[in-house]
Amino acid sequence: FAPERWEILAAGLSDTDSEGTLHIDTANRGGASLHGQTGGGESDARVTVPLVAADRVFGALERLDLLKMDIEGHEET
């Protein structure tokens, strides 16, 4: 896609605008979770991330061609 057709949002999608703690298992970075459900222990790192209300993000779009979501531990929200 041409650069004017995309934007990277450096935030997590949620039900409200807030902050969350991303728990990262440094031994398995693909298993990071917003709800601390990683392997835990010494290899668990924590990063505060902004969360943005999904309805606000999607409501501002004129068109959506592609959506990639990786959800670990925040499925219900």
PDB file of N, CA, C and O in Angstrom:
ATOM      1  N   PHE A   1       0.836  -1.184   0.000  1.00  0.00           N
ATOM      2  CA  PHE A   1       0.000   0.000   0.000  1.00  0.00           C
ATOM      3  C   PHE A   1       0.879   1.246   0.000  1.00  0.00           C
ATOM      4  O   PHE A   1       1.953   1.259   0.601  1.00  0.00           O
ATOM      5  N   ALA A   2       0.420   2.274  -0.669  1.00  0.00           N
ATOM      6  CA  ALA A   2       1.128   3.550  -0.691  1.00  0.00           C
ATOM      7  C   ALA A   2       1.118   4.165   0.712  1.00  0.00           C
ATOM      8  O   ALA A   2       0.156   3.968   1.454  1.00  0.00           O
ATOM      9  N   PRO A   3       2.167   4.904   1.091  1.00  0.00           N
ATOM     10  CA  PRO A   3       2.274   5.451   2.451  1.00  0.00           C
ATOM     11  C   PRO A   3       1.079   6.284   2.900  1.00  0.00           C
ATOM     12  O   PRO A   3       0.774   6.311   4.092  1.00  0.00           O
ATOM     13  N   GLU A   4       0.406   6.950   2.002  1.00  0.00           N
ATOM     14  CA  GLU A   4      -0.752   7.761   2.408  1.00  0.00           C
ATOM     15  C   GLU A   4      -1.992   6.915   2.688  1.00  0.00           C
ATOM     16  O   GLU A   4      -3.024   7.443   3.102  1.00  0.00           O
ATOM     17  N   ARG A   5      -1.893   5.597   2.462  1.00  0.00           N
ATOM     18  CA  ARG A   5      -3.043   4.718   2.673  1.00  0.00           C
ATOM     19  C   ARG A   5      -2.960   3.902   3.949  1.00  0.00           C
ATOM     20  O   ARG A   5      -3.849   3.092   4.211  1.00  0.00           O
ATOM     21  N   TRP A   6      -1.918   4.091   4.754  1.00  0.00           N
ATOM     22  CA  TRP A   6      -1.807   3.304   5.962  1.00  0.00           C
ATOM     23  C   TRP A   6      -1.245   4.139   7.105  1.00  0.00           C
ATOM     24  O   TRP A   6      -0.623   5.182   6.904  1.00  0.00           O
ATOM     25  N   GLU A   7      -1.485   3.647   8.289  1.00  0.00           N
ATOM     26  CA  GLU A   7      -0.972   4.277   9.499  1.00  0.00           C
ATOM     27  C   GLU A   7      -0.750   3.187  10.535  1.00  0.00           C
ATOM     28  O   GLU A   7      -1.577   2.289  10.693  1.00  0.00           O
ATOM     29  N   ILE A   8       0.358   3.273  11.232  1.00  0.00           N
ATOM     30  CA  ILE A   8       0.633   2.338  12.319  1.00  0.00           C
ATOM     31  C   ILE A   8       0.229   3.010  13.619  1.00  0.00           C
ATOM     32  O   ILE A   8       0.666   4.122  13.917  1.00  0.00           O
ATOM     33  N   LEU A   9      -0.591   2.344  14.373  1.00  0.00           N
ATOM     34  CA  LEU A   9      -1.037   2.848  15.662  1.00  0.00           C
ATOM     35  C   LEU A   9      -0.255   2.115  16.745  1.00  0.00           C
ATOM     36  O   LEU A   9      -0.427   0.911  16.933  1.00  0.00           O
ATOM     37  N   ALA A  10       0.598   2.836  17.450  1.00  0.00           N
ATOM     38  CA  ALA A  10       1.450   2.226  18.485  1.00  0.00           C
ATOM     39  C   ALA A  10       0.675   2.147  19.792  1.00  0.00           C
ATOM     40  O   ALA A  10       1.010   2.814  20.771  1.00  0.00           O
ATOM     41  N   ALA A  11      -0.359   1.326  19.792  1.00  0.00           N
ATOM     42  CA  ALA A  11      -1.222   1.165  20.960  1.00  0.00           C
ATOM     43  C   ALA A  11      -1.963  -0.150  20.818  1.00  0.00           C
ATOM     44  O   ALA A  11      -2.014  -0.746  19.742  1.00  0.00           O
ATOM     45  N   GLY A  12      -2.530  -0.584  21.916  1.00  0.00           N
ATOM     46  CA  GLY A  12      -3.388  -1.752  21.891  1.00  0.00           C
ATOM     47  C   GLY A  12      -4.839  -1.320  21.750  1.00  0.00           C
ATOM     48  O   GLY A  12      -5.209  -0.237  22.204  1.00  0.00           O
ATOM     49  N   LEU A  13      -5.655  -2.142  21.134  1.00  0.00           N
ATOM     50  CA  LEU A  13      -7.086  -1.868  21.040  1.00  0.00           C
ATOM     51  C   LEU A  13      -7.785  -2.477  22.241  1.00  0.00           C
ATOM     52  O   LEU A  13      -7.454  -3.582  22.671  1.00  0.00           O
ATOM     53  N   SER A  14      -8.750  -1.752  22.778  1.00  0.00           N
ATOM     54  CA  SER A  14      -9.478  -2.232  23.940  1.00  0.00           C
ATOM     55  C   SER A  14     -10.898  -1.683  23.885  1.00  0.00           C
ATOM     56  O   SER A  14     -11.339  -1.191  22.846  1.00  0.00           O
ATOM     57  N   ASP A  15     -11.612  -1.768  25.003  1.00  0.00           N
ATOM     58  CA  ASP A  15     -12.975  -1.247  25.041  1.00  0.00           C
ATOM     59  C   ASP A  15     -13.016   0.214  25.497  1.00  0.00           C
ATOM     60  O   ASP A  15     -14.033   0.884  25.317  1.00  0.00           O
ATOM     61  N   THR A  16     -11.932   0.715  26.082  1.00  0.00           N
ATOM     62  CA  THR A  16     -11.849   2.109  26.531  1.00  0.00           C
ATOM     63  C   THR A  16     -10.433   2.637  26.314  1.00  0.00           C
ATOM     64  O   THR A  16      -9.495   1.862  26.128  1.00  0.00           O
ATOM     65  N   ASP A  17     -10.288   3.951  26.339  1.00  0.00           N
ATOM     66  CA  ASP A  17      -8.963   4.565  26.324  1.00  0.00           C
ATOM     67  C   ASP A  17      -8.376   4.417  27.724  1.00  0.00           C
ATOM     68  O   ASP A  17      -8.976   4.867  28.700  1.00  0.00           O
ATOM     69  N   SER A  18      -7.223   3.799  27.825  1.00  0.00           N
ATOM     70  CA  SER A  18      -6.590   3.587  29.133  1.00  0.00           C
ATOM     71  C   SER A  18      -5.143   3.168  28.913  1.00  0.00           C
ATOM     72  O   SER A  18      -4.572   3.411  27.850  1.00  0.00           O
ATOM     73  N   GLU A  19      -4.567   2.548  29.906  1.00  0.00           N
ATOM     74  CA  GLU A  19      -3.232   1.970  29.804  1.00  0.00           C
ATOM     75  C   GLU A  19      -3.299   0.531  30.279  1.00  0.00           C
ATOM     76  O   GLU A  19      -4.157   0.163  31.082  1.00  0.00           O
ATOM     77  N   GLY A  20      -2.383  -0.274  29.771  1.00  0.00           N
ATOM     78  CA  GLY A  20      -2.309  -1.651  30.207  1.00  0.00           C
ATOM     79  C   GLY A  20      -0.864  -2.036  30.432  1.00  0.00           C
ATOM     80  O   GLY A  20       0.046  -1.355  29.960  1.00  0.00           O
ATOM     81  N   THR A  21      -0.651  -3.112  31.141  1.00  0.00           N
ATOM     82  CA  THR A  21       0.691  -3.632  31.362  1.00  0.00           C
ATOM     83  C   THR A  21       0.874  -4.861  30.494  1.00  0.00           C
ATOM     84  O   THR A  21       0.181  -5.864  30.658  1.00  0.00           O
ATOM     85  N   LEU A  22       1.815  -4.769  29.570  1.00  0.00           N
ATOM     86  CA  LEU A  22       2.141  -5.890  28.704  1.00  0.00           C
ATOM     87  C   LEU A  22       3.214  -6.716  29.391  1.00  0.00           C
ATOM     88  O   LEU A  22       4.308  -6.223  29.663  1.00  0.00           O
ATOM     89  N   HIS A  23       2.900  -7.971  29.672  1.00  0.00           N
ATOM     90  CA  HIS A  23       3.833  -8.897  30.307  1.00  0.00           C
ATOM     91  C   HIS A  23       4.533  -9.679  29.202  1.00  0.00           C
ATOM     92  O   HIS A  23       3.887 -10.365  28.409  1.00  0.00           O
ATOM     93  N   ILE A  24       5.844  -9.570  29.158  1.00  0.00           N
ATOM     94  CA  ILE A  24       6.621 -10.179  28.085  1.00  0.00           C
ATOM     95  C   ILE A  24       7.519 -11.262  28.660  1.00  0.00           C
ATOM     96  O   ILE A  24       8.370 -10.995  29.508  1.00  0.00           O
ATOM     97  N   ASP A  25       7.323 -12.472  28.196  1.00  0.00           N
ATOM     98  CA  ASP A  25       8.206 -13.571  28.558  1.00  0.00           C
ATOM     99  C   ASP A  25       9.406 -13.468  27.629  1.00  0.00           C
ATOM    100  O   ASP A  25       9.297 -13.788  26.445  1.00  0.00           O
ATOM    101  N   THR A  26      10.545 -13.030  28.144  1.00  0.00           N
ATOM    102  CA  THR A  26      11.711 -12.805  27.297  1.00  0.00           C
ATOM    103  C   THR A  26      12.234 -14.092  26.672  1.00  0.00           C
ATOM    104  O   THR A  26      12.985 -14.039  25.698  1.00  0.00           O
ATOM    105  N   ALA A  27      11.855 -15.235  27.207  1.00  0.00           N
ATOM    106  CA  ALA A  27      12.230 -16.513  26.602  1.00  0.00           C
ATOM    107  C   ALA A  27      11.292 -16.870  25.445  1.00  0.00           C
ATOM    108  O   ALA A  27      11.636 -17.705  24.607  1.00  0.00           O
ATOM    109  N   ASN A  28      10.111 -16.246  25.392  1.00  0.00           N
ATOM    110  CA  ASN A  28       9.127 -16.495  24.328  1.00  0.00           C
ATOM    111  C   ASN A  28       8.352 -15.202  24.089  1.00  0.00           C
ATOM    112  O   ASN A  28       7.222 -15.065  24.558  1.00  0.00           O
ATOM    113  N   ARG A  29       8.943 -14.259  23.368  1.00  0.00           N
ATOM    114  CA  ARG A  29       8.338 -12.942  23.154  1.00  0.00           C
ATOM    115  C   ARG A  29       6.973 -13.037  22.458  1.00  0.00           C
ATOM    116  O   ARG A  29       6.145 -12.137  22.599  1.00  0.00           O
ATOM    117  N   GLY A  30       6.740 -14.104  21.720  1.00  0.00           N
ATOM    118  CA  GLY A  30       5.456 -14.284  21.059  1.00  0.00           C
ATOM    119  C   GLY A  30       4.331 -14.620  22.017  1.00  0.00           C
ATOM    120  O   GLY A  30       3.161 -14.610  21.632  1.00  0.00           O
ATOM    121  N   GLY A  31       4.674 -14.916  23.260  1.00  0.00           N
ATOM    122  CA  GLY A  31       3.675 -15.259  24.254  1.00  0.00           C
ATOM    123  C   GLY A  31       3.335 -14.104  25.179  1.00  0.00           C
ATOM    124  O   GLY A  31       2.807 -14.328  26.268  1.00  0.00           O
ATOM    125  N   ALA A  32       3.627 -12.864  24.770  1.00  0.00           N
ATOM    126  CA  ALA A  32       3.325 -11.697  25.606  1.00  0.00           C
ATOM    127  C   ALA A  32       1.817 -11.587  25.817  1.00  0.00           C
ATOM    128  O   ALA A  32       1.026 -12.014  24.976  1.00  0.00           O
ATOM    129  N   SER A  33       1.431 -11.006  26.956  1.00  0.00           N
ATOM    130  CA  SER A  33       0.019 -10.914  27.303  1.00  0.00           C
ATOM    131  C   SER A  33      -0.260  -9.631  28.072  1.00  0.00           C
ATOM    132  O   SER A  33       0.578  -9.176  28.851  1.00  0.00           O
ATOM    133  N   LEU A  34      -1.433  -9.047  27.855  1.00  0.00           N
ATOM    134  CA  LEU A  34      -1.848  -7.877  28.625  1.00  0.00           C
ATOM    135  C   LEU A  34      -2.351  -8.265  30.007  1.00  0.00           C
ATOM    136  O   LEU A  34      -2.579  -7.390  30.842  1.00  0.00           O
ATOM    137  N   HIS A  35      -2.527  -9.535  30.262  1.00  0.00           N
ATOM    138  CA  HIS A  35      -3.066  -9.962  31.549  1.00  0.00           C
ATOM    139  C   HIS A  35      -2.111 -10.847  32.334  1.00  0.00           C
ATOM    140  O   HIS A  35      -2.534 -11.578  33.230  1.00  0.00           O
ATOM    141  N   GLY A  36      -0.827 -10.784  32.004  1.00  0.00           N
ATOM    142  CA  GLY A  36       0.171 -11.483  32.794  1.00  0.00           C
ATOM    143  C   GLY A  36       0.131 -12.986  32.717  1.00  0.00           C
ATOM    144  O   GLY A  36       0.546 -13.659  33.660  1.00  0.00           O
ATOM    145  N   GLN A  37      -0.358 -13.539  31.620  1.00  0.00           N
ATOM    146  CA  GLN A  37      -0.471 -14.984  31.508  1.00  0.00           C
ATOM    147  C   GLN A  37       0.705 -15.573  30.733  1.00  0.00           C
ATOM    148  O   GLN A  37       0.530 -16.520  29.967  1.00  0.00           O
ATOM    149  N   THR A  38       1.905 -15.017  30.929  1.00  0.00           N
ATOM    150  CA  THR A  38       3.093 -15.586  30.313  1.00  0.00           C
ATOM    151  C   THR A  38       3.630 -16.676  31.218  1.00  0.00           C
ATOM    152  O   THR A  38       2.990 -17.059  32.197  1.00  0.00           O
ATOM    153  N   GLY A  39       4.790 -17.163  30.889  1.00  0.00           N
ATOM    154  CA  GLY A  39       5.420 -18.189  31.716  1.00  0.00           C
ATOM    155  C   GLY A  39       5.803 -17.651  33.093  1.00  0.00           C
ATOM    156  O   GLY A  39       5.968 -18.415  34.044  1.00  0.00           O
ATOM    157  N   GLY A  40       5.941 -16.331  33.188  1.00  0.00           N
ATOM    158  CA  GLY A  40       6.275 -15.721  34.476  1.00  0.00           C
ATOM    159  C   GLY A  40       7.710 -15.971  34.874  1.00  0.00           C
ATOM    160  O   GLY A  40       8.535 -16.376  34.055  1.00  0.00           O
ATOM    161  N   GLY A  41       8.000 -15.730  36.118  1.00  0.00           N
ATOM    162  CA  GLY A  41       9.342 -15.982  36.636  1.00  0.00           C
ATOM    163  C   GLY A  41      10.302 -14.868  36.276  1.00  0.00           C
ATOM    164  O   GLY A  41       9.902 -13.744  35.971  1.00  0.00           O
ATOM    165  N   GLU A  42      11.583 -15.209  36.321  1.00  0.00           N
ATOM    166  CA  GLU A  42      12.628 -14.219  36.102  1.00  0.00           C
ATOM    167  C   GLU A  42      12.620 -13.641  34.696  1.00  0.00           C
ATOM    168  O   GLU A  42      13.079 -12.516  34.496  1.00  0.00           O
ATOM    169  N   SER A  43      12.112 -14.379  33.717  1.00  0.00           N
ATOM    170  CA  SER A  43      12.160 -13.914  32.337  1.00  0.00           C
ATOM    171  C   SER A  43      10.985 -13.008  31.977  1.00  0.00           C
ATOM    172  O   SER A  43      10.847 -12.625  30.815  1.00  0.00           O
ATOM    173  N   ASP A  44      10.141 -12.658  32.939  1.00  0.00           N
ATOM    174  CA  ASP A  44       8.966 -11.826  32.677  1.00  0.00           C
ATOM    175  C   ASP A  44       9.330 -10.342  32.796  1.00  0.00           C
ATOM    176  O   ASP A  44       9.726  -9.876  33.864  1.00  0.00           O
ATOM    177  N   ALA A  45       9.190  -9.606  31.684  1.00  0.00           N
ATOM    178  CA  ALA A  45       9.404  -8.156  31.679  1.00  0.00           C
ATOM    179  C   ALA A  45       8.035  -7.492  31.560  1.00  0.00           C
ATOM    180  O   ALA A  45       7.087  -8.101  31.066  1.00  0.00           O
ATOM    181  N   ARG A  46       7.934  -6.248  32.011  1.00  0.00           N
ATOM    182  CA  ARG A  46       6.654  -5.532  31.960  1.00  0.00           C
ATOM    183  C   ARG A  46       6.855  -4.185  31.296  1.00  0.00           C
ATOM    184  O   ARG A  46       7.829  -3.481  31.561  1.00  0.00           O
ATOM    185  N   VAL A  47       5.902  -3.836  30.414  1.00  0.00           N
ATOM    186  CA  VAL A  47       5.936  -2.560  29.711  1.00  0.00           C
ATOM    187  C   VAL A  47       4.533  -1.964  29.763  1.00  0.00           C
ATOM    188  O   VAL A  47       3.558  -2.661  29.482  1.00  0.00           O
ATOM    189  N   THR A  48       4.418  -0.689  30.117  1.00  0.00           N
ATOM    190  CA  THR A  48       3.128  -0.010  30.099  1.00  0.00           C
ATOM    191  C   THR A  48       2.842   0.438  28.665  1.00  0.00           C
ATOM    192  O   THR A  48       3.683   1.071  28.026  1.00  0.00           O
ATOM    193  N   VAL A  49       1.646   0.104  28.167  1.00  0.00           N
ATOM    194  CA  VAL A  49       1.269   0.458  26.798  1.00  0.00           C
ATOM    195  C   VAL A  49      -0.054   1.218  26.804  1.00  0.00           C
ATOM    196  O   VAL A  49      -0.929   0.933  27.621  1.00  0.00           O
ATOM    197  N   PRO A  50      -0.204   2.190  25.891  1.00  0.00           N
ATOM    198  CA  PRO A  50      -1.486   2.873  25.784  1.00  0.00           C
ATOM    199  C   PRO A  50      -2.522   1.943  25.149  1.00  0.00           C
ATOM    200  O   PRO A  50      -2.201   1.169  24.247  1.00  0.00           O
ATOM    201  N   LEU A  51      -3.753   2.025  25.622  1.00  0.00           N
ATOM    202  CA  LEU A  51      -4.869   1.281  25.039  1.00  0.00           C
ATOM    203  C   LEU A  51      -5.868   2.293  24.495  1.00  0.00           C
ATOM    204  O   LEU A  51      -6.185   3.284  25.153  1.00  0.00           O
ATOM    205  N   VAL A  52      -6.354   2.035  23.302  1.00  0.00           N
ATOM    206  CA  VAL A  52      -7.270   2.947  22.627  1.00  0.00           C
ATOM    207  C   VAL A  52      -8.587   2.222  22.363  1.00  0.00           C
ATOM    208  O   VAL A  52      -8.588   1.058  21.961  1.00  0.00           O
ATOM    209  N   ALA A  53      -9.697   2.903  22.587  1.00  0.00           N
ATOM    210  CA  ALA A  53     -11.013   2.305  22.351  1.00  0.00           C
ATOM    211  C   ALA A  53     -11.178   1.941  20.875  1.00  0.00           C
ATOM    212  O   ALA A  53     -11.034   2.792  19.997  1.00  0.00           O
ATOM    213  N   ALA A  54     -11.478   0.681  20.617  1.00  0.00           N
ATOM    214  CA  ALA A  54     -11.607   0.190  19.247  1.00  0.00           C
ATOM    215  C   ALA A  54     -12.707   0.919  18.482  1.00  0.00           C
ATOM    216  O   ALA A  54     -12.543   1.200  17.295  1.00  0.00           O
ATOM    217  N   ASP A  55     -13.823   1.232  19.137  1.00  0.00           N
ATOM    218  CA  ASP A  55     -14.905   1.906  18.414  1.00  0.00           C
ATOM    219  C   ASP A  55     -14.469   3.303  17.945  1.00  0.00           C
ATOM    220  O   ASP A  55     -14.926   3.776  16.904  1.00  0.00           O
ATOM    221  N   ARG A  56     -13.600   3.954  18.700  1.00  0.00           N
ATOM    222  CA  ARG A  56     -13.101   5.267  18.292  1.00  0.00           C
ATOM    223  C   ARG A  56     -12.159   5.140  17.086  1.00  0.00           C
ATOM    224  O   ARG A  56     -12.212   5.952  16.162  1.00  0.00           O
ATOM    225  N   VAL A  57     -11.303   4.122  17.105  1.00  0.00           N
ATOM    226  CA  VAL A  57     -10.370   3.912  16.003  1.00  0.00           C
ATOM    227  C   VAL A  57     -11.125   3.535  14.730  1.00  0.00           C
ATOM    228  O   VAL A  57     -10.933   4.150  13.681  1.00  0.00           O
ATOM    229  N   PHE A  58     -11.979   2.524  14.827  1.00  0.00           N
ATOM    230  CA  PHE A  58     -12.687   2.062  13.634  1.00  0.00           C
ATOM    231  C   PHE A  58     -13.710   3.083  13.148  1.00  0.00           C
ATOM    232  O   PHE A  58     -13.969   3.174  11.947  1.00  0.00           O
ATOM    233  N   GLY A  59     -14.294   3.850  14.064  1.00  0.00           N
ATOM    234  CA  GLY A  59     -15.263   4.871  13.681  1.00  0.00           C
ATOM    235  C   GLY A  59     -14.647   6.014  12.899  1.00  0.00           C
ATOM    236  O   GLY A  59     -15.346   6.712  12.165  1.00  0.00           O
ATOM    237  N   ALA A  60     -13.343   6.213  13.047  1.00  0.00           N
ATOM    238  CA  ALA A  60     -12.655   7.296  12.334  1.00  0.00           C
ATOM    239  C   ALA A  60     -12.201   6.877  10.945  1.00  0.00           C
ATOM    240  O   ALA A  60     -11.726   7.709  10.172  1.00  0.00           O
ATOM    241  N   LEU A  61     -12.341   5.600  10.619  1.00  0.00           N
ATOM    242  CA  LEU A  61     -11.868   5.113   9.322  1.00  0.00           C
ATOM    243  C   LEU A  61     -12.901   5.346   8.232  1.00  0.00           C
ATOM    244  O   LEU A  61     -14.099   5.136   8.422  1.00  0.00           O
ATOM    245  N   GLU A  62     -12.411   5.776   7.113  1.00  0.00           N
ATOM    246  CA  GLU A  62     -13.269   5.903   5.941  1.00  0.00           C
ATOM    247  C   GLU A  62     -13.361   4.566   5.215  1.00  0.00           C
ATOM    248  O   GLU A  62     -14.382   4.235   4.611  1.00  0.00           O
ATOM    249  N   ARG A  63     -12.271   3.806   5.288  1.00  0.00           N
ATOM    250  CA  ARG A  63     -12.198   2.526   4.591  1.00  0.00           C
ATOM    251  C   ARG A  63     -11.189   1.638   5.320  1.00  0.00           C
ATOM    252  O   ARG A  63     -10.199   2.133   5.859  1.00  0.00           O
ATOM    253  N   LEU A  64     -11.439   0.342   5.335  1.00  0.00           N
ATOM    254  CA  LEU A  64     -10.522  -0.608   5.945  1.00  0.00           C
ATOM    255  C   LEU A  64     -10.285  -1.743   4.958  1.00  0.00           C
ATOM    256  O   LEU A  64     -11.208  -2.478   4.608  1.00  0.00           O
ATOM    257  N   ASP A  65      -9.028  -1.879   4.508  1.00  0.00           N
ATOM    258  CA  ASP A  65      -8.682  -2.921   3.542  1.00  0.00           C
ATOM    259  C   ASP A  65      -8.036  -4.137   4.186  1.00  0.00           C
ATOM    260  O   ASP A  65      -8.191  -5.257   3.701  1.00  0.00           O
ATOM    261  N   LEU A  66      -7.316  -3.921   5.272  1.00  0.00           N
ATOM    262  CA  LEU A  66      -6.575  -4.998   5.884  1.00  0.00           C
ATOM    263  C   LEU A  66      -6.484  -4.754   7.380  1.00  0.00           C
ATOM    264  O   LEU A  66      -6.252  -3.628   7.821  1.00  0.00           O
ATOM    265  N   LEU A  67      -6.664  -5.798   8.150  1.00  0.00           N
ATOM    266  CA  LEU A  67      -6.561  -5.693   9.600  1.00  0.00           C
ATOM    267  C   LEU A  67      -5.782  -6.897  10.105  1.00  0.00           C
ATOM    268  O   LEU A  67      -6.139  -8.036   9.803  1.00  0.00           O
ATOM    269  N   LYS A  68      -4.712  -6.657  10.877  1.00  0.00           N
ATOM    270  CA  LYS A  68      -3.918  -7.716  11.483  1.00  0.00           C
ATOM    271  C   LYS A  68      -3.967  -7.499  12.985  1.00  0.00           C
ATOM    272  O   LYS A  68      -3.538  -6.456  13.478  1.00  0.00           O
ATOM    273  N   MET A  69      -4.476  -8.459  13.702  1.00  0.00           N
ATOM    274  CA  MET A  69      -4.557  -8.348  15.153  1.00  0.00           C
ATOM    275  C   MET A  69      -3.913  -9.573  15.776  1.00  0.00           C
ATOM    276  O   MET A  69      -4.150 -10.699  15.339  1.00  0.00           O
ATOM    277  N   ASP A  70      -3.095  -9.349  16.799  1.00  0.00           N
ATOM    278  CA  ASP A  70      -2.485 -10.424  17.562  1.00  0.00           C
ATOM    279  C   ASP A  70      -2.968 -10.246  18.989  1.00  0.00           C
ATOM    280  O   ASP A  70      -2.530  -9.332  19.688  1.00  0.00           O
ATOM    281  N   ILE A  71      -3.862 -11.108  19.420  1.00  0.00           N
ATOM    282  CA  ILE A  71      -4.511 -10.937  20.723  1.00  0.00           C
ATOM    283  C   ILE A  71      -4.054 -12.044  21.659  1.00  0.00           C
ATOM    284  O   ILE A  71      -4.276 -13.225  21.395  1.00  0.00           O
ATOM    285  N   GLU A  72      -3.421 -11.656  22.742  1.00  0.00           N
ATOM    286  CA  GLU A  72      -3.000 -12.604  23.772  1.00  0.00           C
ATOM    287  C   GLU A  72      -3.513 -12.087  25.122  1.00  0.00           C
ATOM    288  O   GLU A  72      -2.981 -11.111  25.650  1.00  0.00           O
ATOM    289  N   GLY A  73      -4.528 -12.725  25.673  1.00  0.00           N
ATOM    290  CA  GLY A  73      -4.989 -12.387  27.002  1.00  0.00           C
ATOM    291  C   GLY A  73      -5.944 -11.204  27.082  1.00  0.00           C
ATOM    292  O   GLY A  73      -6.338 -10.816  28.181  1.00  0.00           O
ATOM    293  N   HIS A  74      -6.325 -10.627  25.963  1.00  0.00           N
ATOM    294  CA  HIS A  74      -7.225  -9.474  25.984  1.00  0.00           C
ATOM    295  C   HIS A  74      -8.433  -9.730  25.071  1.00  0.00           C
ATOM    296  O   HIS A  74      -9.094  -8.790  24.629  1.00  0.00           O
ATOM    297  N   GLU A  75      -8.707 -10.983  24.801  1.00  0.00           N
ATOM    298  CA  GLU A  75      -9.765 -11.358  23.854  1.00  0.00           C
ATOM    299  C   GLU A  75     -11.135 -10.841  24.269  1.00  0.00           C
ATOM    300  O   GLU A  75     -11.840 -10.249  23.453  1.00  0.00           O
ATOM    301  N   GLU A  76     -11.517 -11.051  25.497  1.00  0.00           N
ATOM    302  CA  GLU A  76     -12.852 -10.644  25.949  1.00  0.00           C
ATOM    303  C   GLU A  76     -13.028  -9.140  25.896  1.00  0.00           C
ATOM    304  O   GLU A  76     -14.067  -8.650  25.455  1.00  0.00           O
ATOM    305  N   THR A  77     -12.012  -8.396  26.344  1.00  0.00           N
ATOM    306  CA  THR A  77     -12.088  -6.952  26.360  1.00  0.00           C
ATOM    307  C   THR A  77     -12.063  -6.415  24.959  1.00  0.00           C
ATOM    308  O   THR A  77     -12.119  -5.201  24.762  1.00  0.00           O
TER     309      THR A  77
END
